């Protein structure tokens, strides 16, 4: 079907929504932010989803996370869809790229969510590595004929940003991801700027949404209030409407 008056982003949203309507399998590939770490009631299982040499990355269950909310939305609106979270807590973009065959099934996966980059800020050449690895992964999935959504991270607290191993900062990560997504022509869910705008217009401080009862409260991994914002931003990015 042709949609001559749609922007490129609009066409990508339409294609993803059509896949959802037919019943798609969504694969979330990323780090701890992708996995929903920080939300209440989440825990790591003993299921290994990525083995990188001697390091094993385990699957996380996170019903109160952004993707837990999205999975509930899918069950209501698109019951033919399934979702799998392959968020690897602590993984860099290079580790995810090197282990991509462990995280991806070409015959099963229809839509890929790419949500990583926060751990690259701890690496000496992290931003160039992030640019190279994200670009490579987008092209890899494009060659496989997969639809994609690329996510920027959520902001961290000021205290978290000044740790000595933060060689780069979350805004640097977000800027790289935005640049790559635009150059490669993929759909972007820009959590960083969505939440910064929310803070500006609500008058709240970042600590108010990154900390919460029963959450990790480490200044980086979002508590439930911020998880909800990630979820709402995803719906907005896909052109889907939330319930009142």
QUIURDA-V866144 format. One record per pair of residues at least 4 apart in sequence whose ideal C-beta (glycine too) atoms are under 7 Angstrom apart, sorted by sequence separation. I is the first residue (numbers start at 1). J is the second residue. D is the distance in Angstrom with one decimal. If there is no record, write none. Layout:
{{I;J;D} {I;J;D}}
This chain:
{{6;10;3.7} {8;12;6.6} {9;13;6.4} {10;14;6.4} {11;15;6.4} {12;16;6.4} {13;17;6.2} {14;18;6.3} {15;19;6.7} {16;20;6.5} {17;21;6.4} {18;22;6.6} {20;24;5.5} {30;34;2.7} {33;37;7.0} {64;68;5.8} {66;70;6.4} {67;71;6.1} {68;72;6.7} {69;73;6.5} {70;74;6.4} {71;75;6.6} {72;76;6.6} {73;77;5.9} {74;78;4.9} {75;79;5.9} {91;95;4.5} {93;97;6.2} {94;98;6.2} {95;99;6.1} {96;100;6.7} {99;103;6.0} {100;104;5.5} {105;109;5.5} {122;126;6.7} {125;129;5.6} {126;130;6.1} {127;131;6.5} {128;132;6.2} {129;133;5.9} {130;134;5.9} {131;135;6.2} {132;136;6.3} {133;137;6.3} {134;138;6.4} {135;139;6.5} {136;140;6.1} {137;141;6.4} {138;142;6.1} {139;143;6.4} {140;144;6.9} {156;160;4.1} {158;162;6.7} {162;166;6.8} {168;172;4.2} {170;174;6.2} {171;175;6.2} {172;176;6.6} {173;177;6.4} {174;178;6.1} {175;179;6.3} {176;180;6.3} {177;181;6.1} {178;182;6.3} {179;183;6.2} {180;184;5.8} {190;194;5.8} {191;195;6.0} {192;196;6.4} {193;197;6.1} {194;198;6.5} {195;199;6.4} {196;200;6.5} {197;201;6.3} {198;202;5.7} {204;208;4.6} {206;210;5.7} {207;211;5.7} {211;215;6.7} {222;226;3.3} {224;228;6.4} {226;230;6.6} {227;231;6.5} {228;232;6.3} {229;233;6.2} {230;234;6.5} {231;235;6.8} {232;236;6.4} {233;237;6.1} {234;238;6.3} {6;11;4.9} {19;24;4.1} {32;37;3.9} {37;42;6.4} {51;56;5.4} {62;67;7.0} {63;68;4.4} {91;96;5.4} {104;109;6.0} {121;126;5.5} {141;146;4.3} {156;161;5.2} {161;166;5.7} {168;173;6.6} {181;186;5.2} {199;204;5.4} {204;209;6.4} {216;221;4.9} {222;227;5.2} {235;240;4.4} {28;34;5.3} {36;42;5.6} {62;68;5.5} {120;126;3.7} {123;129;6.2} {211;217;4.7} {217;223;6.7} {235;241;7.0} {50;57;4.2} {74;81;4.5} {96;103;7.0} {120;127;6.7} {141;148;5.6} {181;188;4.2} {199;206;6.2} {235;242;5.4} {3;11;6.0} {6;14;6.7} {48;56;4.8} {49;57;5.8} {88;96;6.7} {161;169;5.3} {215;223;3.8} {222;230;6.8} {48;57;7.0} {49;58;6.9} {74;83;6.2} {120;129;5.7} {161;170;6.9} {210;219;6.2} {215;224;6.4} {48;58;6.1} {49;59;5.0} {120;130;4.3} {138;148;6.4} {178;188;6.5} {232;242;6.2} {3;14;6.2} {47;58;6.2} {212;223;3.2} {46;58;6.6} {47;59;4.2} {71;83;4.9} {178;190;6.4} {210;222;5.8} {211;223;5.5} {212;224;5.1} {45;58;5.9} {117;130;5.1} {210;223;5.6} {212;225;6.0} {44;58;4.7} {45;59;4.9} {156;170;5.2} {209;223;6.6} {155;170;5.4} {44;60;5.2} {45;61;6.1} {67;83;6.8} {209;225;4.2} {210;226;5.7} {43;60;7.0} {86;103;4.7} {153;170;5.5} {209;226;4.4} {42;60;5.9} {43;61;5.8} {67;85;5.6} {174;192;3.8} {42;61;6.3} {42;62;3.7} {96;116;5.9} {114;134;6.9} {153;173;5.6} {209;229;7.0} {153;174;6.5} {171;192;6.9} {41;63;5.8} {42;64;6.9} {152;174;4.2} {170;192;6.4} {37;60;6.3} {39;62;5.1} {41;64;5.1} {42;65;6.3} {93;116;5.5} {114;137;6.2} {36;60;6.2} {40;64;5.0} {93;117;6.3} {35;60;4.1} {39;64;4.5} {91;116;6.9} {152;177;4.9} {36;62;3.0} {39;65;4.2} {152;178;6.4} {35;62;6.4} {60;87;6.1} {92;119;4.7} {93;120;5.4} {150;177;6.2} {91;119;6.4} {92;120;5.4} {36;65;2.6} {60;89;6.7} {90;119;6.2} {112;141;5.1} {36;66;6.4} {36;67;5.7} {57;88;3.6} {92;123;6.4} {150;181;4.5} {195;226;6.6} {198;229;6.1} {36;68;6.4} {57;89;6.7} {57;91;5.9} {112;146;5.1} {114;148;6.2} {195;229;5.5} {94;129;5.7} {111;146;6.9} {118;153;4.8} {194;229;6.7} {93;129;6.1} {97;133;4.5} {110;146;6.8} {111;147;4.8} {112;148;4.9} {113;149;5.1} {114;150;4.9} {115;151;3.9} {117;153;5.9} {150;186;5.4} {49;86;5.2} {93;130;5.0} {100;137;6.9} {109;146;6.4} {110;147;6.9} {114;151;6.8} {154;191;5.2} {155;192;5.9} {50;88;5.0} {106;144;5.6} {113;151;6.6} {148;186;4.9} {149;187;4.9} {150;188;5.4} {151;189;4.7} {152;190;4.9} {153;191;6.4} {154;192;6.6} {28;67;6.0} {49;88;6.5} {94;133;5.7} {97;136;6.0} {148;187;6.7} {152;191;5.1} {153;192;6.1} {191;230;5.3} {194;233;4.3} {93;133;3.8} {97;137;6.0} {100;140;6.8} {149;189;5.5} {151;191;5.9} {152;192;4.3} {155;195;5.8} {50;91;6.9} {93;134;6.2} {126;167;6.4} {127;168;5.6} {154;195;5.6} {155;196;6.2} {126;168;5.7} {191;233;5.6} {52;95;4.9} {122;165;4.8} {124;167;6.4} {130;173;6.7} {134;177;6.5} {122;166;6.9} {123;167;6.9} {189;233;5.7} {121;166;5.8} {122;167;6.3} {127;172;5.8} {131;176;5.3} {135;180;5.5} {189;234;5.2} {52;98;6.7} {121;167;6.2} {130;176;5.2} {134;180;4.9} {138;184;4.6} {52;99;5.7} {121;168;3.9} {121;169;6.4} {138;186;5.7} {189;237;4.1} {50;99;4.6} {127;176;5.4} {131;180;5.9} {135;184;6.3} {157;206;5.5} {188;237;6.9} {35;85;6.0} {157;207;5.6} {187;237;6.5} {34;85;6.9} {36;87;6.9} {51;102;6.9} {121;172;6.7} {155;206;5.6} {35;87;2.7} {37;89;5.7} {50;102;5.2} {118;170;6.9} {121;173;5.7} {34;87;3.6} {50;103;6.1} {120;173;6.7} {157;210;5.9} {35;89;5.8} {49;103;6.7} {26;81;6.7} {32;87;6.3} {118;173;6.1} {28;84;6.9} {31;87;6.2} {117;173;4.3} {21;78;6.5} {23;80;2.7} {24;81;5.3} {25;82;4.9} {26;83;4.6} {27;84;5.4} {28;85;4.6} {29;86;5.2} {30;87;5.0} {31;88;6.1} {32;89;3.7} {20;78;4.5} {22;80;7.0} {23;81;5.7} {28;86;6.0} {31;89;6.5} {32;90;6.5} {160;218;7.0} {27;86;6.3} {28;87;6.1} {31;90;6.9} {117;176;7.0} {160;219;3.3} {31;91;5.2} {117;177;5.7} {159;219;5.4} {160;220;4.9} {20;81;5.7} {157;219;3.8} {156;219;5.7} {156;220;4.8} {29;96;6.2} {154;222;5.1} {154;226;5.7} {29;103;5.2} {154;230;6.6} {27;104;6.5} {34;115;3.7} {27;109;4.2} {33;115;6.1} {34;116;6.5} {25;108;5.3} {29;112;6.3} {25;109;5.6} {29;113;6.9} {30;114;6.5} {25;110;5.1} {26;111;4.7} {27;112;5.4} {28;113;4.4} {29;114;5.8} {30;115;3.5} {31;116;4.5} {33;118;5.8} {24;110;3.9} {30;116;4.1} {24;111;5.3} {26;113;6.4} {28;115;6.4} {31;118;5.9} {31;119;5.6} {149;237;6.7} {19;110;5.4} {19;111;5.9} {16;111;6.1} {33;153;5.5} {33;154;6.6} {19;147;6.2} {16;147;5.1} {15;147;5.8} {69;228;6.8} {64;224;5.3} {66;227;4.7} {70;231;5.7} {65;227;5.1} {69;231;4.1} {64;227;6.6} {66;230;3.6} {70;234;6.0} {66;231;4.3} {66;234;6.7} {16;187;7.0} {40;212;6.7} {40;213;6.8} {41;214;6.7} {13;187;6.6} {40;214;3.7} {12;187;4.5} {40;215;5.2} {39;215;6.3} {8;185;6.3} {38;215;5.7} {9;187;6.3} {38;216;4.7} {37;216;6.6} {38;221;2.7} {37;221;4.6} {38;222;4.7} {39;223;7.0} {40;224;5.5} {38;223;5.9} {39;224;5.6} {33;221;6.9} {39;227;4.9} {32;221;6.2} {36;227;6.7} {17;238;6.7} {16;238;6.0} {17;239;6.5} {13;238;5.8} {13;239;4.3}}
